[in-house]
Amino acid sequence: MTVVQFHTVIDQEQIDQQLKERLDKACREVLLTWDTNEMSKRLCMSVRTIEDDFLKDDRMRALQRQKKGGKRYWFYEPSLKVIKQIMDEW
């Protein structure tokens, strides 16, 4: 009878990164647009912070979609890229 032993090392940081990537991919496949409330949930920031730090930026204003007097929306992919650019500038 042969006994096989193996040792597994689990890197929690790598697992967290893979989970984040998979969740991001799943969100991209599901989300077409998002609003300030959805941004708040997904970015873990208050709506006020999002308004002040991101939505006043001309790049985000260019992406904004809104019916006259209606709710504001942004396409998920392009606006997420702009948000990352803005955060990189902090």
N, C-alpha and C positions, 0 to 999 in steps of 0.2 A: 504494500500500500504506500503510495506516494503522498506526502504531505506538502501542500503548497502554501507558502506564506507570502503575503504582500502587505506593503505599508502604503497608506494613502495620506497625502498631505492636502488639507483643504485650505485654500487661501480665501478667506472671507472677503477680502477686497476684490478679488477677481470674480467671485460669485456675485457680489453686489453690482459690479460693473456689467456683467453679462445680463443680470436681471434688468438693470436700468436700460440697456440697449434693446432688450426684447420688449419692454414696456413702451419705450419710445417708438419702436417700429409698429407695435400694435396700435398706439395712439395715432400715428400717421395714417395707418390704414383705415381708421375709424373716423377721425376728425377731418372734415373738409374746412369748416369755419369754426371760430370760437369768439366769445364775447368777453367782456371784462370779468364777469363772474367766473367763467371757465378758466381764464388766465389766472385769476386769483387762486383758484384751487390748485391748478397744475404747477404754478410757479411758487406756491407757498408764500405769497405776498398779499398785502391788503389791496383792495381795489384802489384806494387812495394812492398808494405807492406806485401802482401800475400806471395810474393816470398821470402822476407827476414825473415819473422817471422814464416812461416809455411812450405813452400815447401823445404827449406833447411834442415828441420828436417828429421832424418833417418826414423822415423815412416811414414811420408808422402811419402818419396822416395820409401819405400817398397810398397806402394799402387799405385804408378804411373803406368799408362799404356801408351805405345807409340809405334807406328810403327816406324821402322827405319827412322829417319829424319822427322817424322811427328809430329802432334799436340799431346800434352800431355793431358791425361784424368785421372780422379780419380773416383772410384765408390763413389756415394754420401754418403750412410750410414756410411761405415767404415771411410771415410776421415773426415766426420763431427764429429765423435766421437774423432778422433785424434786431430782435431782442438780445440775441447772443452778441451781436456786434456792439450794441449799446453797453452791455455788461462788460465786454472786453475793454471798453474805453474808460471805465470807472477807475 
